[in-house]
Amino acid sequence: MAATISNQLFGAFLMFLVLQPFVAKSRPVKFDHGHNNVKQSPGCGITHGKSDGVFHLVENYSFFNGDPKWENFPVTYGFRSGFSLPAGLDSQEVEDAIDAAVLEWQTTAPKFAFQKVEPGDGADINIAFAELSGTKYGFAYAPPNGSLFLDIDTNWSTSSNPGTLQLDLQSGAMHEIGHTLGLGS
């Protein structure tokens, strides 16, 4: 069973790599309310992989050290209480994009069960937008921490056809959820 879940997670993770490559570097997170209370993150290590206009996928992936995983199901997810939103997006658009990302994982890896909870209800995967310096659009911690951060200053899109210089929020969330499930880079 573990091998099946690992293969399903890997397939979903590769699907995201084709859809939306991320650049990740190590840096602190700053919440928009001014608290620098989140530790340095190692980042996800995904870099832009298009040099000749074609994605080259390699069957190279890893799990975080110690092979962390969720022990209890369903894995709950929700926003931190009092969360802020990126400019130009409303809360329903953001929630719909996150829900769609979770549904992709649920469909791809049906052995995982997810349950949405209200903001501040102590979710396993706590989602927040925060100011991330540099070229990082998001990061997440491995189980059992489950914190998932997306950059509040990024020009996110919830449209099925993102504009120039926009990043697809659903794809970004799907990538970071992979890290909260234990996938490394």
PyMOL commands that set and color helices and strands:
alter all, ss='L'
color gray80, all
select helices_A, chain A and resi 2-19+91-108+169-180
alter helices_A, ss='H'
color red, helices_A
select strands_A, chain A and resi 27-30+38-41+75-79+114-116+125-132+138-140+147-151+156-157+167-168
alter strands_A, ss='S'
color yellow, strands_A
deselect
rebuild
show_as cartoon
